[in-house]
Amino acid sequence: MADTAPPTDADPTLAELLATHPHLQTDPTCGLVFEGVALNAIADAVGTPCWVMGAGTLRHRLRRMQAAMQAAGLNVGIHYAVKANDHTAVLSLIGEEGHGADIVSGGELARTQRAGIAAGRVVFSGVGKTDAELEQAISLGVGQINVESAEELAIISAIASRLGRTAKVALRVNPDVDAKTHAKITTGLAANKFGIPFADAAALYAHAASLPGVQPVGFATHIGSQILTAAPYRAAYARVATLVRSVRDSGLSVEVVDCGGGLGISYRTEAEGQPEALAGAIRAELGDLGVRLAIEPGRWLAGPAGVLLSSVILRKEQGMAAPFLVLDSAMNELLRPSMYDAWHGILPLAPQAFSQPTELAHVVGPVCESGDTFARDRLLPRLERGARVAILDTGAYGSVMSSTYNSRPLAAQVLVEDGRWKVIRHRQTVEELWQDETMPSHLAGHA
Ligand SMILES: *Cc1c(COP(=O)(O)O)cnc(C)c1O
């Protein structure tokens, strides 16, 4: 990260971060408040590191997304991308709000079932589904399987036929458009591993119609993540619309277009992706096709609904240079900064912190990797050992990417709703780190 060019625009101030995160407020006596709950109270009771998810924010964003689609005159099914945050409480909330799920593994499918989301409202995506996962999905009757290759189509046909079932499939096409996002999260370029090449899609659809055990119902596309403007969506949907028309001209029926996910959020100073702009792109390119529409948002729904609470283990001064603030959370909790050079807002929890003078600091974790860095040259009030911070916008691709690297137990998780909070995952104990390990008998004597 030290090698990347410094940003040309300035970081948002603490006040600006508060303004763009309306579910966070400062209170003169209890400090940073999240959906009406003092984050210090949670940290006092549960300790840090601790993920806090705001059910109110999640519900608000779900409803705003749905309202944007309705205002555009579109009937769009929302299939939440489970991989963004797969906690069963989050999935139960999604189901309770009336929405479905987009999954990429048998484990995620099992989670949706545990959370009470009807299998018919689940779409199975992903570039490599095992036979066992396909059997599980077809037996449960998932609503749709998004097929990513000719090879996979043949496998699904064989498995469904053997089970005496008919699997509804959509072909995920790779529209070869540049989502202009980070290389590790762009998926709609011909060079990426995802989807069926655009030029092959119509022929494969016709082939699918001739196969036993599968019923082709339409097309799906998903071009990447953290997309902030409508233009890449429009380009992708225009190509899909062409495909739908030409396949229909050949006499086949197309009932569904799955528009994928990827709408971005404001981590730093970028303007958040607008559901209204996404709705506009869908309506402009696909609105008059008479197909059932669906979207698969993950990050946009869950990202801003979560914060990661951490404490400063120590302040490592280095002469005149900016100090290192070593947190008790690390890349094993939040991987995004080391994996994608991601910028996350950091706010102090203490009530007096917002009025104090600021200094430049590097915010790092204790893991033995230089990449274990949350922020470099960040303007923060002077934070001493024991001070607490909230790392913002960590509700998506946060806890789900956690590992126990350096034998660091998984952090606790809390859900806030209606001014109350509940632990939704206890902090993993050290003993739980090795409880699934077994000892070969010839080594047992040493344990
Ligand atoms: C990851 C993924 C999504 C969700 O992406 P977000 O950027 O979180 O909205 C949706 N659909 C598919 C197929 C995905 O792989």
PDBQT file of the ligand as one rigid body, heavy atoms in Angstrom, charges set to zero:
ROOT
HETATM    1  C1  LIG A 501     -20.873 -11.259  -5.740  1.00  0.00    +0.000 C 
HETATM    2  C2  LIG A 501     -22.067 -11.403  -6.604  1.00  0.00    +0.000 A 
HETATM    3  C3  LIG A 501     -23.165 -10.553  -6.428  1.00  0.00    +0.000 A 
HETATM    4  C4  LIG A 501     -23.178  -9.425  -5.428  1.00  0.00    +0.000 C 
HETATM    5  O1  LIG A 501     -22.250  -8.426  -5.735  1.00  0.00    +0.000 OA
HETATM    6  P1  LIG A 501     -22.296  -7.060  -4.881  1.00  0.00    +0.000 P 
HETATM    7  O2  LIG A 501     -21.206  -6.265  -5.461  1.00  0.00    +0.000 OA
HETATM    8  O3  LIG A 501     -22.084  -7.409  -3.470  1.00  0.00    +0.000 OA
HETATM    9  O4  LIG A 501     -23.642  -6.451  -5.122  1.00  0.00    +0.000 OA
HETATM   10  C5  LIG A 501     -24.276 -10.768  -7.211  1.00  0.00    +0.000 A 
HETATM   11  N1  LIG A 501     -24.313 -11.754  -8.142  1.00  0.00    +0.000 NA
HETATM   12  C6  LIG A 501     -23.262 -12.593  -8.347  1.00  0.00    +0.000 A 
HETATM   13  C7  LIG A 501     -23.356 -13.657  -9.370  1.00  0.00    +0.000 C 
HETATM   14  C8  LIG A 501     -22.109 -12.443  -7.585  1.00  0.00    +0.000 A 
HETATM   15  O5  LIG A 501     -21.071 -13.251  -7.793  1.00  0.00    +0.000 OA
ENDROOT
TORSDOF 0
